[in-house]
Amino acid sequence: MILRAQALSPDTIRAARRAVGLSQGELAGRLGYTASWLNLIEHGRRGLPFREAPRLIEVLLAEYAARQDWDAQLAELGIAHLPVARS
């Protein structure tokens, strides 16, 4: 997963959040905001504050790395990981 601050469109943010399996509330909470704040950003009604872009990328990449480890551990056990749909 490659994310760059200048490429953080509302659609990119939403797709990256979903790809790592976080709900809006989970991601927003890790950034110290509410789900409604992130919802506005993901729907283009509010811009992502510039100072938050690095934090957002850091959280998404950390979750992605953790998920990869989890998937590898499940694969070693012969268990398939099924992604859970989140809003």
N, C-alpha and C positions, 0 to 999 in steps of 0.2 A: 504494500500500500504506500503510494507516494503522495504526499500532500504538501502543497506549497501555499504560503499565506496569500499570495496574489490570486490563487486559483480557488479560493474559498467562496464560491457562489452559494446561494441558498440550496440549490439542488445538490451540489457537491457535499455540503455539510450534512444534509439529510441522508444522502447515500452512504457516506462514510460512517455516520452514526449507526445506521441500520446494518451495515456490513460487519460492524464489530459487536452487534447485538445489544446495544444500549437503548433504553427508552429515552424520550426527551427529558423526563424528570431525572433519570440517572445521570445523563451527561450534564445537564444544567446544574444539578446539585454538586457535581464534582468541580464545577467552575464557580460555585457560590451564587448561582442564580436560580430562578424558578423555571418550570417547564413552559409557562406561558411566554417568558422572555425568549427561550429558544424557539418556540413555535413561531413567534413573530419574525425571527431571523430566518428560519427555514422557509417561510412563506414570502420573504422579500419585503415585509412591512417594516422592518427595522434592519439597519446595517450592523454587522458584527464590529464592535469597537476594535480598533487596530491593536490595542494592548492585549486583547483577549485572543487574537489569532494564534500566537505561539503557545499559549496555554491550551487552547482547543486542540491544536495539533499534538501537543505532548500527551494529553489525555487519550486521544484517539489512538495514537501509536502505542501507548502503554497497554491499552485494552486489546489492541490487535496482537501485540506480542504475547500477552497473557493467554489470549484465546488460542494462538498457535501452539503454545506449550500444552494447553488443555487438550486440544485436538490430538497432538502427538501422544500424550499420555493415554487417551482413550484408544487410539489406534494400536498402541502397544498391548493393550488389554483385549483387543479384538472387538471393541465396542464402537459403533458408528455414532458420531455426534450429529444430532438433528437440530438445525437452527430453529430458534423460537421467534415467531413473528412478533415484532413490537411496533408500537406507534411512533 
